Amino acid sequence: MVRTGLEIFLDNPPEWIAGARTGLLCNPASVDKTFRHSRLLIENRLPGRLNALYSPQHGFFAEKQDNMIESGHMTDPALKIPVFSLYGETRIPTEQMLAPIDVLLVDLQDVGTRVYTFIYTLSYCMEAAGRLGKRVVVLDRPNPVGGAAVEGNLLSPEAASFVGRYPIPMRHGLTIGELALLFNGHFGIGCDLTVIPMEGWRRAMTYRETGLPWVAPSPNLPTPESAMVYPGQVIWEGTHVSEGRGTTQPFELFGAPYFDTDRIFAFLGDAHPPGAVLRPCRFEPTASKWAGRVCSGFQIHVTEPEGFRPYGTALRLLRAVLACHADAFEWKPPPYEYEHERMPMDLILGDGEVRRRLELLEDVGEMENRWKADLAAYAEVCRGIRLYA
């Protein structure tokens, strides 16, 4: 079984933490292998050291459903210490928020995807800590879509936002601890950073193979299977096609009332994507897009995780929908993640040129070929910060 950075840290806390005022960036997925929450474990191991807690998007209890639904500050009902929201009045921690602490522990479950905002909350915390002379300690956790494969175009500067701050691919192939090292060194944050690595994690592991429990890091990633498809299926957020929010299988399901699944599948050459099966289905969201309307669409069943490429699969599906339903299809208009002018799809794809080429029905394989050199350069940079074989 994999042992997380949290468990390694609790086994042998560093000497310097004995006198340090400590904070913890966490949410409900911050648990050990027996589902005990990290803040309670740290308080038990280091009584009185925790002075403040910090929460990312979706709130301290991961109760907020969608983007731009803010959470407020609160007092933790268990420890009676302040919880500062980093997805509310600000997404950047203020000097006042960090004043109660000397060390910020970070125990968050990332999902291996460029647009997942937890990693940018981490980056803003690192920048603030650097300015204010605080130490950041990342307690590492697995990448649930594995660390052996990377996919997609690198983010272009004009598409930078809270769903993409740095030129990394959609499926980045790193753990949150490795990302912290990348942000700190290669991208120049330069804070006082320590990463506590895991034991037993291998890059090719699926999350089910880790032996660790899955607690949803956000409301619409209820299972490791939803996380597996997320690096591709998240692109539907930039359209009015349902990505399955408001159903029990978000991101695994997608569709709209006007979908002709036979026509879409025929455009795909009557072929399932590598490593997965597209099962035609109907579903009725109870919330979000098309709430109360029956949607035709597909469920993606991942059958061979090592061969499944979520981003390439989703781009091909989007191209098929554009080809088959150009008269009904619509891009989502702004705002999206506090950007009120740029198109949400351009922020999600990380480059407006990708959207424009899809509109022209350019072959996705040709686009992927153009990204190879950038991905090779990215992989070379990552080679120097990888913590696991």
C-alpha positions as CSV (number, residue, x, y, z in Angstrom):
1,M,0.0,0.0,0.0
2,V,1.1,3.5,-0.7
3,R,1.9,5.8,2.3
4,T,1.2,9.4,1.7
5,G,3.3,12.4,2.7
6,L,0.9,13.0,5.5
7,E,1.6,9.6,7.1
8,I,5.4,10.0,6.6
9,F,5.3,13.5,8.2
10,L,3.3,12.2,11.2
11,D,5.7,9.3,11.7
12,N,8.7,11.6,12.1
13,P,7.9,15.3,12.3
14,P,10.9,17.5,11.5
15,E,12.6,19.0,14.5
16,W,12.0,22.6,13.3
17,I,8.2,22.3,13.6
18,A,8.3,21.8,17.3
19,G,8.2,25.6,18.0
20,A,6.5,26.7,14.8
21,R,3.1,28.2,14.4
22,T,1.5,26.0,11.8
23,G,-1.3,26.3,9.2
24,L,-2.8,23.6,7.0
25,L,-4.3,24.0,3.5
26,C,-6.7,21.1,3.3
27,N,-10.2,19.8,2.4
28,P,-12.3,16.6,3.0
29,A,-9.9,14.5,0.9
30,S,-7.0,15.3,3.3
31,V,-7.3,11.9,5.1
32,D,-5.1,9.0,6.0
33,K,-5.7,5.4,5.0
34,T,-8.3,5.0,7.7
35,F,-10.2,8.1,6.7
36,R,-9.0,10.2,9.6
37,H,-8.6,13.9,8.7
38,S,-5.2,15.4,8.6
39,R,-6.0,18.4,10.8
40,L,-7.1,16.0,13.6
41,L,-4.1,13.8,13.1
42,I,-1.7,16.7,13.2
43,E,-3.4,18.2,16.3
44,N,-3.1,14.8,18.0
45,R,0.6,14.4,17.0
46,L,1.6,18.1,17.6
47,P,-0.8,19.5,20.2
48,G,-1.4,23.2,19.9
49,R,0.7,23.7,16.8
50,L,-2.1,24.3,14.3
51,N,-3.1,27.9,14.4
52,A,-5.1,28.3,11.2
53,L,-6.7,26.3,8.3
54,Y,-7.1,27.3,4.7
55,S,-9.5,25.9,2.1
56,P,-9.4,25.8,-1.7
57,Q,-12.2,26.0,-4.3
58,H,-15.4,24.2,-3.3
59,G,-15.0,25.1,0.3
60,F,-13.6,23.5,3.5
61,F,-16.2,20.8,3.3
62,A,-16.2,20.6,-0.5
63,E,-19.8,21.5,-0.5
64,K,-19.8,24.2,-3.3
65,Q,-20.8,22.6,-6.6
66,D,-19.4,24.7,-9.4
67,N,-16.9,27.4,-10.4
68,M,-17.4,31.0,-9.1
69,I,-19.4,29.7,-6.2
70,E,-17.5,31.2,-3.3
71,S,-17.1,30.1,0.3
72,G,-16.6,32.3,3.3
73,H,-14.2,32.3,6.2
74,M,-15.3,30.3,9.2
75,T,-14.2,28.7,12.5
76,D,-13.4,25.0,12.4
77,P,-16.0,23.3,14.6
78,A,-13.5,20.6,15.7
79,L,-10.4,22.6,16.6
80,K,-12.0,26.1,17.1
81,I,-9.4,27.8,14.9
82,P,-10.0,30.1,11.9
83,V,-10.5,28.7,8.5
84,F,-9.5,31.1,5.7
85,S,-11.2,30.7,2.4
86,L,-8.9,31.0,-0.6
87,Y,-11.9,30.9,-3.0
88,G,-13.9,33.8,-1.7
89,E,-13.2,37.5,-1.5
90,T,-9.7,36.6,-2.8
91,R,-7.9,33.7,-4.3
92,I,-4.5,35.0,-3.1
93,P,-3.8,34.7,0.6
94,T,-3.3,38.1,2.2
95,E,-0.7,39.0,4.8
96,Q,-3.4,39.0,7.5
97,M,-4.4,35.5,6.6
98,L,-0.9,34.2,6.9
99,A,-0.1,36.3,10.0
100,P,-1.0,33.5,12.5
101,I,1.5,31.0,11.0
102,D,5.2,30.4,10.3
103,V,4.8,27.2,8.4
104,L,2.0,26.3,5.9
105,L,1.4,22.5,5.5
106,V,-0.4,21.6,2.2
107,D,-2.3,18.3,2.1
108,L,-4.5,18.4,-1.0
109,Q,-5.5,15.7,-3.5
110,D,-4.8,17.0,-7.0
111,V,-6.3,15.3,-10.1
112,G,-3.5,15.5,-12.6
113,T,-5.1,18.1,-14.8
114,R,-3.9,21.6,-15.7
115,V,-7.3,23.3,-15.1
116,Y,-7.8,22.0,-11.6
117,T,-7.5,25.1,-9.4
118,F,-6.0,23.5,-6.3
119,I,-2.6,23.7,-7.8
120,Y,-2.9,27.4,-8.5
121,T,-4.1,28.0,-4.9
122,L,-0.9,26.2,-3.9
123,S,1.2,28.5,-6.2
124,Y,-0.4,31.7,-4.8
125,C,0.3,30.4,-1.3
126,M,3.9,29.7,-2.2
127,E,4.3,33.2,-3.7
128,A,2.8,34.8,-0.6
129,A,5.0,32.7,1.7
130,G,8.1,33.7,-0.2
131,R,7.3,37.4,0.2
132,L,6.5,37.0,3.9
133,G,9.3,34.7,4.9
134,K,7.1,31.6,5.6
135,R,7.9,28.0,5.0
136,V,5.7,25.8,2.8
137,V,5.7,22.0,3.3
138,V,3.8,19.9,0.8
139,L,2.6,16.5,2.0
140,D,2.6,14.6,-1.3
141,R,-0.3,12.4,-2.6
142,P,-0.8,10.3,-5.8
143,N,-1.7,11.6,-9.2
144,P,-4.9,9.7,-9.7
145,V,-4.5,9.6,-13.5
146,G,-0.9,8.3,-13.1
147,G,2.5,9.9,-13.7
148,A,3.7,7.9,-16.7
149,A,1.8,9.8,-19.5
150,V,1.4,13.4,-20.4
151,E,-1.0,14.8,-22.9
152,G,-1.9,18.0,-24.8
153,N,-0.8,21.4,-25.7
154,L,1.2,23.6,-23.3
155,L,-0.7,26.6,-22.0
156,S,-0.1,29.7,-24.1
157,P,0.6,33.0,-22.3
158,E,-2.6,34.7,-23.6
159,A,-4.7,32.0,-22.1
160,A,-3.3,32.3,-18.6
161,S,-6.0,32.4,-15.9
162,F,-6.9,30.7,-12.6
163,V,-7.4,27.5,-14.5
164,G,-3.9,27.7,-16.0
165,R,-1.0,29.8,-14.7
166,Y,2.0,28.0,-16.2
167,P,2.9,26.4,-19.6
168,I,2.1,22.8,-18.7
169,P,0.1,20.3,-20.6
170,M,-3.5,19.4,-19.8
171,R,-2.5,16.0,-18.4
172,H,0.7,17.1,-16.6
173,G,1.9,13.7,-15.2
174,L,3.2,15.0,-11.9
175,T,2.2,14.7,-8.2
176,I,1.2,17.9,-6.3
177,G,4.6,17.8,-4.6
178,E,6.4,17.5,-7.9
179,L,4.3,20.4,-9.3
180,A,5.3,22.5,-6.3
181,L,9.0,21.8,-7.1
182,L,8.4,22.7,-10.7
183,F,6.6,26.0,-9.8
184,N,9.3,26.9,-7.2
185,G,12.3,26.1,-9.3
186,H,11.6,26.2,-13.1
187,F,8.9,28.9,-12.9
188,G,10.8,31.0,-10.3
189,I,8.6,31.3,-7.2
190,G,11.7,30.6,-5.0
191,C,10.0,30.2,-1.6
192,D,11.3,28.1,1.3
193,L,9.8,24.8,0.1
194,T,9.9,21.2,1.5
195,V,8.1,18.3,-0.1
196,I,7.5,15.2,2.0
197,P,7.4,12.3,-0.6
198,M,5.2,9.3,-0.5
199,E,6.4,5.7,0.0
200,G,5.5,3.0,-2.4
201,W,4.0,5.1,-5.2
202,R,4.9,4.3,-8.8
203,R,4.2,6.4,-11.8
204,A,2.2,3.8,-13.7
205,M,-0.2,3.2,-10.8
206,T,-3.9,3.7,-11.1
207,Y,-5.5,5.2,-8.0
208,R,-7.3,1.9,-7.3
209,E,-3.8,0.2,-7.2
210,T,-2.6,2.5,-4.4
211,G,-4.8,0.9,-1.7
212,L,-5.7,4.4,-0.5
213,P,-9.3,5.4,0.1
214,W,-10.9,7.9,-2.4
215,V,-12.6,10.9,-0.9
216,A,-14.0,13.3,-3.5
217,P,-11.7,16.3,-3.6
218,S,-14.5,18.2,-5.2
219,P,-18.2,17.4,-5.5
220,N,-18.1,16.3,-9.2
221,L,-15.2,13.8,-8.9
222,P,-16.9,11.2,-6.7
223,T,-14.8,8.2,-7.8
224,P,-11.3,7.5,-9.3
225,E,-13.1,6.7,-12.5
226,S,-14.5,10.2,-12.8
227,A,-11.0,11.5,-12.1
228,M,-9.6,9.2,-14.9
229,V,-11.7,10.8,-17.6
230,Y,-11.6,14.4,-16.2
231,P,-8.4,15.6,-18.1
232,G,-10.5,15.3,-21.3
233,Q,-14.1,15.6,-20.3
234,V,-13.5,18.9,-18.5
235,I,-13.4,20.6,-21.9
236,W,-17.3,20.3,-22.1
237,E,-17.4,23.0,-19.4
238,G,-16.5,25.4,-22.2
239,T,-19.7,24.5,-24.1
240,H,-23.4,24.1,-23.4
241,V,-23.1,20.3,-23.7
242,S,-23.7,18.7,-20.3
243,E,-20.5,17.2,-18.7
244,G,-22.8,15.2,-16.5
245,R,-23.1,17.7,-13.6
246,G,-26.3,17.1,-11.9
247,T,-26.1,13.3,-12.4
248,T,-24.5,10.5,-10.3
249,Q,-21.7,10.1,-12.9
250,P,-20.3,13.5,-13.7
251,F,-17.6,13.7,-16.5
252,E,-18.2,10.0,-17.3
253,L,-21.5,11.1,-18.9
254,F,-21.9,13.8,-21.5
255,G,-24.5,14.9,-24.0
256,A,-27.3,17.2,-24.9
257,P,-30.9,16.9,-26.0
258,Y,-30.0,17.2,-29.7
259,F,-27.2,14.6,-29.8
260,D,-27.6,11.9,-32.5
261,T,-25.3,9.3,-31.0
262,D,-25.5,7.0,-34.1
263,R,-24.3,9.9,-36.3
264,I,-21.6,10.9,-33.9
265,F,-20.3,7.4,-33.6
266,A,-20.3,7.0,-37.4
267,F,-18.3,10.2,-37.7
268,L,-15.7,8.6,-35.3
269,G,-15.5,5.7,-37.8
270,D,-17.7,3.4,-35.7
271,A,-14.6,3.0,-33.5
272,H,-14.2,3.3,-29.7
273,P,-11.3,5.3,-28.4
274,P,-8.2,3.4,-27.3
275,G,-8.6,2.0,-23.8
276,A,-12.3,2.9,-23.5
277,V,-15.8,2.1,-24.6
278,L,-18.4,4.7,-25.6
279,R,-21.8,3.5,-24.5
280,P,-24.7,5.4,-25.9
281,C,-27.2,6.4,-23.2
282,R,-29.7,8.9,-22.0
283,F,-29.7,10.9,-18.8
284,E,-31.6,13.7,-17.1
285,P,-29.5,16.2,-15.1
286,T,-31.2,17.4,-11.9
287,A,-29.0,20.6,-11.9
288,S,-26.6,22.6,-14.1
289,K,-26.9,22.5,-17.9
290,W,-30.1,21.0,-19.3
291,A,-31.6,20.4,-15.8
292,G,-34.8,18.5,-16.1
293,R,-34.3,17.8,-19.8
294,V,-33.4,14.3,-21.2
295,C,-30.0,14.3,-22.9
296,S,-28.7,11.9,-25.4
297,G,-25.1,11.1,-25.1
298,F,-22.5,8.7,-24.0
299,Q,-20.9,7.2,-21.0
300,I,-17.1,6.7,-21.2
301,H,-16.1,3.3,-19.7
302,V,-12.3,3.1,-19.3
303,T,-11.3,-0.5,-19.9
304,E,-7.5,-0.1,-20.2
305,P,-6.3,2.8,-18.1
306,E,-2.7,2.5,-19.4
307,G,-3.9,3.0,-23.0
308,F,-6.6,5.6,-22.4
309,R,-5.8,9.1,-23.4
310,P,-8.6,11.3,-22.0
311,Y,-7.6,14.7,-23.6
312,G,-7.1,13.3,-27.1
313,T,-10.4,11.3,-26.7
314,A,-12.4,14.4,-25.7
315,L,-11.0,16.5,-28.5
316,R,-12.0,13.9,-31.0
317,L,-15.5,13.7,-29.5
318,L,-15.8,17.5,-29.6
319,R,-14.7,17.6,-33.2
320,A,-17.4,14.9,-34.0
321,V,-20.1,17.0,-32.3
322,L,-19.0,20.1,-34.2
323,A,-19.2,18.2,-37.5
324,C,-22.6,16.5,-36.7
325,H,-24.4,19.3,-34.9
326,A,-22.9,22.6,-36.0
327,D,-26.4,24.1,-36.2
328,A,-27.3,23.4,-32.5
329,F,-23.9,23.4,-30.8
330,E,-22.8,26.5,-28.8
331,W,-19.7,27.6,-27.0
332,K,-20.3,28.7,-23.4
333,P,-20.0,32.5,-23.1
334,P,-18.1,34.3,-20.3
335,P,-17.7,34.6,-17.4
336,Y,-15.7,31.6,-16.3
337,E,-13.4,31.5,-13.3
338,Y,-13.5,35.3,-12.9
339,E,-12.6,36.0,-16.5
340,H,-15.3,38.1,-18.0
341,E,-14.1,38.7,-21.6
342,R,-12.2,35.7,-22.9
343,M,-14.0,32.6,-24.1
344,P,-14.1,29.9,-21.4
345,M,-13.1,27.2,-24.0
346,D,-9.9,29.1,-24.8
347,L,-9.0,29.2,-21.1
348,I,-9.8,25.5,-20.7
349,L,-7.9,24.4,-23.8
350,G,-5.1,26.7,-22.9
351,D,-4.9,28.2,-26.4
352,G,-7.5,29.8,-28.6
353,E,-5.9,28.3,-31.7
354,V,-6.9,24.8,-30.6
355,R,-10.6,25.9,-30.6
356,R,-10.3,27.6,-34.0
357,R,-8.7,24.5,-35.5
358,L,-11.5,22.3,-34.0
359,E,-14.0,24.6,-35.6
360,L,-12.3,24.0,-39.0
361,L,-12.5,20.2,-38.2
362,E,-8.8,19.8,-38.4
363,D,-7.6,16.3,-37.6
364,V,-6.8,16.0,-33.9
365,G,-3.8,13.7,-34.7
366,E,-2.2,16.5,-36.7
367,M,-2.6,18.9,-33.8
368,E,-1.1,16.3,-31.5
369,N,1.9,15.9,-33.8
370,R,2.6,19.6,-33.6
371,W,2.6,19.4,-29.8
372,K,5.2,16.7,-29.6
373,A,8.3,18.9,-29.5
374,D,6.8,21.0,-26.6
375,L,5.9,17.9,-24.7
376,A,9.4,16.5,-25.1
377,A,10.9,19.8,-23.8
378,Y,8.4,19.7,-20.9
379,A,9.3,16.1,-20.1
380,E,13.0,17.0,-20.0
381,V,12.3,19.7,-17.5
382,C,10.2,17.3,-15.4
383,R,13.0,14.7,-15.4
384,G,14.9,16.9,-13.0
385,I,12.2,17.2,-10.4
386,R,10.5,13.8,-10.4
387,L,10.5,12.1,-7.0
388,Y,9.4,8.7,-8.1
389,A,10.6,6.0,-10.5
